[in-house]
Amino acid sequence: MRVIGVTARVICHATEDEKKVLKALENVLGSIEKGKLKKERLSGHYGDPIVLLTLELTDGDKVKAVLEKLKKCLSVFEKSILVSEAFEEKGQEGILYVRLDKQSAYLGSLKLSDKDAIKLEFRIAGSLENLKHEMGVE
């Protein structure tokens, strides 16, 4: 299995410190190259300002390190959920969708969450069976 890239997206709400949100993202991805970080200023449901932060990593070693961190930090149950519910096969490639709790990531812990999440999309060359093997979930 080969990891091609990962795209990370996170929303920084008006009530949040952008530096802390970036720290949470950095705790997940490792060092962030500011030049590759896209900031998109948007308006929330009630007109409040929000910033969508997007970062795409294509360096195979860096992306593999992020996947290894997930493998190490997530429980067997969480990894089982990922490979059974969050992997979409597209021919010889696939996308692994991961949502991590932003607050926990800021504190240095990785855990799955659907609310106020850091969203990761891993592009992977390989099958679901390859991913199960890689994540240690058979």
LINMO-V794366 format. One record per backbone hydrogen bond with DSSP energy under -0.5 kcal/mol. CO is the residue of the C=O (numbers start at 1). NH is the residue of the N-H. Records with the same first field share a line. If there is no record, write none. Layout:
CO: NH / NH
This chain:
2: 4 / 125
5: 123
6: 57
7: 121
8: 55
9: 119
10: 53
11: 13
12: 51
13: 16
16: 18
17: 20 / 21
18: 22
19: 23
20: 24
21: 25
22: 26
23: 27
24: 28
25: 29
26: 30
31: 33
32: 34
33: 36 / 37
34: 37
36: 56
38: 40 / 54
39: 41
40: 42 / 52
42: 50
44: 47
48: 44
50: 42
51: 12 / 53
52: 40 / 54
53: 10
54: 38
55: 8
57: 6
58: 60
59: 63
60: 64
61: 65
62: 66
63: 67
64: 68
65: 69
66: 70
67: 71
68: 72
69: 73
70: 74
75: 79
76: 80
77: 81
78: 82
79: 83
80: 84
81: 85 / 86
82: 86
86: 97
87: 89
88: 95
90: 93
92: 126
93: 90
94: 124
95: 88 / 97
96: 98 / 122
98: 120
99: 113
100: 118
101: 105
102: 106
103: 107
104: 109
105: 108
109: 111
111: 101
116: 102
117: 119
118: 100 / 120
119: 9
120: 98
121: 7
122: 96 / 124
123: 4 / 5
124: 94 / 126
125: 2
127: 131
128: 132
129: 133
130: 134
131: 135
132: 136 / 137
133: 136
136: 138
